[in-house]
Amino acid sequence: MSTPFPFTAVVGQDDLRLALLLNAVSPAVGGVLVRGEKGTAKSTAVRALSALLPGVDVVTGCRFSCDPAVPDPACPDGPHEPTAFESRPARMVELPVGASEDRLVGALDIERALAEGVKAFEPGLLADAHRGILYVDEVNLLHDHLVDLLLDAAAMGASYVEREGVSVRHAARFLLVGTMNPEEGELRPQLLDRFGLTVEVAASREPDQRVEVVRRRLAHDDDPAGFAARWADEESAVRARIVAARALLPSVRLGDGPLRQIAATCAAFEVDGMRADIVMARTATALAAWAGRTEVIAEDVRQAALLALPHRRRRNPFDAPGLDEDKLDETLEEFGGSDGGPDDETDPDPDPDGPGGGGQPPEDGPDDGSPAGDVPAQGEPSDDGQAPAGQGAGEQSPVRAAEPFRTKMLSVPGLGEGAAGRRSRARTEHGRTTGSRRPRGTLTKLHLAATVQAAAPHQLARGRSGRGLVVRRDDLRQATREGREGNLVLFVVDASGSMAARQRMSAVKGAVLSLLLDAYQRRDKVGLVTFRGSTAEVALPPTSSVDAAAARLESLPTGGRTPLAAGLLRAHEVLRVERLRDAARRPLVVVVTDGRATGGTEPVATAGRAARLFAADGVASVVVDCESGPVRLGLAGQLAGELGGTPVTLDALRADSIAGLVRDVQGTSRRAA
């Protein structure tokens, strides 16, 4: 067994270490979400925490870790004798991103359940994690159906396995810890809110600290056991401090003053629901216990806010997490403790000897320059792409996107088999049952009627004499289901001079931003190709991070000629490469342009030939027509015809538009259902 890196040997990352320790003191805080770039000791610190947790008493022989003091009366291994128990270390169970549903919740032997009426149940990871830690690395990449199961278990404190009328329930209370790299996409809001605390981590920019990180990592890799032995005293001290803080926790008093500060802070930052208030209260109480105090003070409330609120104040996936610390301080001062005594005191560091620190400052966005008309402002190029004096040829500074809106449903025709999502029809493990088939490998979803129908003709030959149905493995039938898949939505955006009028480009960016929000909600991958001047570029390779696409869109400059063919060819190449990486994920190409093509030899004919490549491959596409003004040439509609796709105006893209509902985008070659 490998020796883990000691928790106390982690260099820096004070907020991360403090958040983990507070959950060790008070598991009711609700877990930790660790966000940060790769290579910042996120997983190392989480895995090291388990060695510091106090051991637990469990009923001897119970696979579900029942507490002998209060055994679960509904435990599948029960009933239990309260006198038979043993002690073991607290577990840290890792949930792989690609785990199956059976691996998470457990597997029920359907064959024995049908034939013998026996609930033969093999516990899953939720049972293993009961009264311990459930750790999900890259939690933002977890499939939706697993997220749903985690949400249910976290809300109810129990896991239910329901299969064709057979039910098994067991307790599943665990500390949920997740790590993620925001560049790979964000979490669903429901799961995000289930994490009590969140911390942002980044690699230090101090050379001396980076040197120490490398030195300790190399020392551990060379001699793990010896390195751990050198940190044994520090580990023992922190372990003892956790035990002492847990013992002190019931005695900590949360006075009316700090409680009023907590409520005022949550109201001031307009967080949804009441979970934030409860988590802040529990965190502030744990902070006081960790510092060895029996009173919560204002600094505990401040630190609790920096850990519990950043991920709860987001209004859409493009908002950066964080708090305005000046506003936080003003709120705490305005609603200062009124109890008198310790509540009115402040402590600049609740833990001078241990990890502490503040949260992340807010990220300042660009100034809001509101557009004022569909004409080029002073210093901007006109529609012919000519640049004014003082700017580069045919280029203007970026403009802000208009307010996003709810878009119509765009989907790929046919029936796919891609990753689970919420856009296009697909064969999935979850959804409505459409038929049955013989199982390939492990049976996951039984089709009861088809199984009985397959077994019924053989009952006499099998010597059936009782009431039970004689079922053989060959009789079992897997249910085939239809649900929704996520797609690759590739945006091809015209950033040429003909699109450069400030109001028009602002509207275009607002439309693309709206489609990005829709892609986030439908669990799509997104990519961004832009074209202007004489070339096209991949502004963002296909990724699950829609906020990265939004950031690239926001900084997109415009101007120059319109190399439409170059943009289409670059997009076609992106799809070719992605098809090799993920053949099951079907693409949806969204071309945002007024349809003009300039520059080069025969630009219109060349663009038409490039568009027909998509039609020949059967790629579903939409052309968002950005043409404006009293005279319309209809070039975007012609482009949609060449692509074999659907044209839609900016106005008709809105879900509340009366121009008609765009349900399915058309392709020249529909995929077989």
Salt bridges, closest charged atoms under 4 A:
ASP14 OD1 - ARG17 NH2 2.88
ASP67 OD2 - ARG131 NH2 3.80
ASP72 OD2 - ARG169 NH1 2.88
ASP77 OD1 - ARG63 NH2 2.87
GLU94 OE2 - ARG47 NE 2.76
GLU101 OE1 - HIS430 NE2 3.29
GLU101 OE2 - LYS445 NZ 3.61
ASP102 OD1 - ARG163 NH2 2.66
GLU111 OE1 - ARG473 NH2 3.01
GLU116 OE1 - ARG112 NE 3.66
ASP144 OD1 - ARG188 NH1 3.75
ASP144 OD2 - ARG422 NE 3.69
ASP144 OD1 - ARG523 NE 3.51
ASP148 OD1 - ARG188 NH1 2.92
GLU186 OE1 - ARG35 NH1 2.85
GLU186 OE1 - ARG314 NH1 3.12
ASP193 OD2 - ARG275 NH1 2.36
ASP193 OD1 - ARG312 NE 2.92
GLU200 OE2 - ARG35 NE 2.53
GLU212 OE1 - ARG215 NH1 2.91
GLU212 OE2 - ARG216 NE 2.81
ASP221 OD1 - ARG217 NH2 3.18
ASP221 OD1 - HIS220 ND1 3.59
ASP272 OD1 - ARG315 NH2 3.98
GLU295 OE1 - ARG253 NH1 3.12
ASP300 OD2 - ARG293 NH1 2.82
GLU325 OE1 - ARG302 NH2 2.70
ASP329 OD1 - ARG302 NE 2.70
ASP339 OD2 - ARG253 NH2 3.44
ASP343 OD2 - ARG253 NH1 3.61
ASP351 OD1 - ARG241 NH2 2.69
GLU380 OE2 - ARG502 NE 2.43
ASP383 OD2 - ARG504 NH2 3.24
GLU395 OE1 - ARG532 NH2 3.23
GLU417 OE2 - ARG427 NH1 3.06
ASP475 OD2 - ARG462 NH1 2.52
GLU482 OE2 - ARG425 NE 2.77
GLU482 OE2 - ARG432 NH2 3.48
GLU485 OE2 - ARG586 NE 2.66
ASP518 OD2 - ARG423 NH2 2.94
ASP518 OD1 - ARG522 NE 2.91
ASP524 OD2 - ARG423 NE 2.66
GLU554 OE2 - ARG400 NE 2.95
GLU573 OE2 - ARG576 NH2 2.67
GLU578 OE1 - LYS525 NZ 3.38
GLU578 OE2 - ARG581 NH1 2.89
ASP582 OD2 - ARG585 NE 3.29
ASP594 OD2 - ARG596 NE 3.74
ASP617 OD2 - HIS572 NE2 2.84
GLU642 OE1 - ARG612 NH1 2.68
